Amino acid sequence: MDITSETHSQHISKQFNQELEELKTHLMAMGGLVEKQVQEAVTALLDGDSRLAERVRDNDAAVNDMQIKIDDECTRVLARRQPAASDLRLVLAVIRATSDLERIGDEASKIARNAMALAEAGNGSKGFIEVRHISEHVRKMVRDALTAFARFDIDLALEVVHEDEAVDSEYTTAMRSLMTFMMEDPRSITSVLSVMWILRALERIGDHANNLAEYVVYLVKGLDIRHTDPDELDDEAIKRRG
């Protein structure tokens, strides 16, 4: 049976309904924070804003605190309610999702630290076009993955999974371009390496967004597609199963 957003609001215990809804609400709040972290980290880089980059770095502690709080809530639900079937999948999916969101926050902090180094050194903007483009792509992936989770939307989740391949391709192309630039101008090595670390962080954010989308498939269908090649995923077949 497919799981919908209404499935988890049909328990006899109103308190249990509320606990499950609070898990989703707190997860979305954490997702909103990490999405903002990524946006502000990239903005700090492109604008050369060290103060904003420092704020992103410092806010990473808030992301960590949210993960701990949500994990504690999940533990209490598991201990008190001993959920089964779709309820258990929801709790497990939330636990997995918080881990990936926390790591997205870590990657945003890495971007912020490199943005601070580049701003302080007063280096040029080589690679910033690629950063802007890939950052817009991965931010959309994160936003869509969170939306899919909130709505139990298989279609949107699978779109995110397929988008990860496009991000990987863009990342590879950008890295080759920057390596060529470093060979042509050795004086740029230090600054370009910082940009390459930023691009790597963005690519990893795309990977974590992909993970979030895969958890939606697990939640709704009970299918684990984490180690399935995206090219082998048959959208219609997945929708028919479960």
Order of alpha helices (4+ residues) and beta strands (2+ residues): alpha-alpha-alpha-alpha-alpha-alpha-alpha-alpha
